[in-house]
Amino acid sequence: GDSGSVLVCNGVAVGIQSTMIPHPDYPATFTKIADHVDFIDGVLKIPVE
């Protein structure tokens, strides 16, 4: 599927696709990356800007 696709705004990754139902009445949903930077930084063991 397409889950995990990146939402980019002005060249910056701002979201990761959480769900996607292939139907025009159901929009894709995204998880806001900024809300999870501390977790991502801890897992990657490198600073995330």
N, CA, C and O of each residue as an XYZ file, in Angstrom:
196
protein
N       0.797     -1.179      0.000
C       0.000      0.000      0.000
C       0.845      1.250      0.000
O       2.068      1.192     -0.125
N       0.184      2.375      0.141
C       0.875      3.658      0.131
C       1.150      4.190      1.529
O       1.704      5.280      1.664
N       0.781      3.457      2.571
C       1.061      3.939      3.925
C       2.554      4.164      4.081
O       3.372      3.383      3.596
N       2.888      5.238      4.760
C       4.287      5.580      4.968
C       4.787      6.623      3.992
O       5.929      7.070      4.102
N       3.958      7.024      3.036
C       4.357      8.078      2.109
C       4.555      9.377      2.883
O       3.936      9.598      3.924
N       5.419     10.220      2.361
C       5.764     11.464      3.051
C       4.920     12.618      2.513
O       4.709     12.739      1.306
N       4.439     13.465      3.432
C       3.763     14.706      3.069
C       4.806     15.811      3.172
O       5.372     16.034      4.243
N       5.065     16.507      2.063
C       6.102     17.539      2.012
C       5.453     18.891      1.774
O       4.564     19.033      0.934
N       5.916     19.886      2.533
C       5.441     21.256      2.383
C       6.655     22.178      2.298
O       7.458     22.229      3.229
N       6.794     22.896      1.206
C       7.938     23.802      0.997
C       9.271     23.088      1.183
O      10.201     23.644      1.766
N       9.363     21.854      0.686
C      10.613     21.099      0.741
C      10.920     20.452      2.076
O      12.006     19.900      2.253
N       9.988     20.507      3.024
C      10.198     19.942      4.360
C       9.192     18.816      4.596
O       7.994     18.988      4.370
N       9.687     17.664      5.051
C       8.795     16.553      5.397
C       8.029     16.937      6.659
O       8.638     17.194      7.697
N       6.700     16.977      6.579
C       5.881     17.390      7.719
C       4.936     16.294      8.199
O       4.373     16.394      9.289
N       4.759     15.241      7.387
C       3.837     14.175      7.770
C       4.207     12.847      7.152
O       4.859     12.792      6.109
N       3.784     11.773      7.805
C       3.925     10.409      7.304
C       2.514      9.852      7.174
O       1.716      9.945      8.107
N       2.209      9.280      6.026
C       0.860      8.760      5.813
C       0.562      7.623      6.777
O       1.313      6.652      6.870
N      -0.552      7.764      7.495
C      -0.969      6.775      8.490
C      -1.951      5.777      7.899
O      -1.813      4.569      8.093
N      -2.936      6.282      7.182
C      -3.947      5.415      6.576
C      -4.326      5.943      5.207
O      -4.165      7.126      4.909
N      -4.827      5.047      4.388
C      -5.314      5.444      3.073
C      -6.299      4.391      2.607
O      -5.941      3.231      2.402
N      -7.546      4.812      2.441
C      -8.576      3.932      1.906
C      -8.785      4.361      0.454
O      -9.112      5.520      0.201
N      -8.606      3.458     -0.494
C      -8.710      3.848     -1.907
C     -10.152      4.131     -2.344
O     -10.739      3.401     -3.143
N     -10.696      5.213     -1.792
C     -12.069      5.606     -2.118
C     -12.132      7.129     -2.042
O     -11.627      7.707     -1.080
N     -12.730      7.789     -3.017
C     -12.738      9.258     -3.029
C     -13.436      9.909     -1.837
O     -13.191     11.084     -1.563
N     -14.289      9.194     -1.126
C     -14.981      9.771      0.029
C     -14.182      9.660      1.327
O     -14.608     10.184      2.356
N     -13.032      8.986      1.296
C     -12.223      8.781      2.498
C     -10.816      9.318      2.260
O     -10.032      8.697      1.542
N     -10.487     10.461      2.853
C      -9.159     11.043      2.618
C      -8.064     10.268      3.347
O      -8.322      9.573      4.330
N      -6.854     10.401      2.851
C      -5.696      9.838      3.545
C      -5.491     10.618      4.842
O      -5.846     11.795      4.919
N      -4.929      9.981      5.849
C      -4.594     10.668      7.103
C      -3.089     10.601      7.307
O      -2.430      9.640      6.909
N      -2.563     11.642      7.936
C      -1.124     11.752      8.137
C      -0.810     11.985      9.610
O      -1.591     12.598     10.337
N       0.342     11.486     10.035
C       0.856     11.729     11.380
C       1.858     12.872     11.291
O       2.754     12.852     10.447
N       1.708     13.869     12.160
C       2.582     15.044     12.164
C       3.959     14.654     12.703
O       4.083     14.248     13.859
N       4.986     14.776     11.873
C       6.343     14.385     12.251
C       6.834     15.181     13.453
O       7.468     14.617     14.344
N       6.552     16.482     13.494
C       7.053     17.345     14.572
C       6.641     16.849     15.955
O       7.362     17.062     16.930
N       5.489     16.190     16.046
C       5.025     15.685     17.341
C       5.835     14.490     17.836
O       5.691     14.085     18.989
N       6.682     13.921     16.985
C       7.399     12.695     17.333
C       8.911     12.818     17.170
O       9.611     11.806     17.136
N       9.427     14.046     17.069
C      10.856     14.260     16.839
C      11.705     13.669     17.964
O      12.748     13.079     17.683
N      11.297     13.806     19.220
C      12.091     13.250     20.325
C      12.204     11.733     20.207
O      13.281     11.176     20.421
N      11.115     11.064     19.874
C      11.137      9.614     19.698
C      12.043      9.227     18.526
O      12.866      8.320     18.645
N      11.886      9.920     17.396
C      12.697      9.625     16.210
C      14.172      9.830     16.517
O      15.004      8.996     16.161
N      14.499     10.929     17.173
C      15.881     11.228     17.552
C      16.447     10.122     18.433
O      17.587      9.703     18.234
N      15.672      9.642     19.402
C      16.130      8.586     20.298
C      16.365      7.267     19.588
O      17.304      6.543     19.919
N      15.530      6.949     18.623
C      15.684      5.698     17.873
C      16.865      5.781     16.910
O      17.641      4.833     16.789
N      16.997      6.913     16.227
C      18.068      7.060     15.245
C      19.417      7.329     15.884
O      20.456      7.067     15.280
N      19.407      7.848     17.096
C      20.633      8.213     17.817
C      21.427      9.309     17.107
O      22.640      9.425     17.286
N      20.723     10.117     16.293
C      21.338     11.275     15.666
C      20.370     12.443     15.804
O      19.157     12.237     15.822
N      20.886     13.667     15.901
C      19.990     14.818     16.041
C      19.094     14.993     14.818
O      19.539     14.825     13.683
N      17.839     15.330     15.058
C      16.886     15.602     13.988
C      16.504     17.066     14.075
O      16.144     17.549     15.148
N      16.578     17.780     12.955
C      16.230     19.205     12.940
C      14.788     19.396     12.562
O      14.312     20.529     12.496
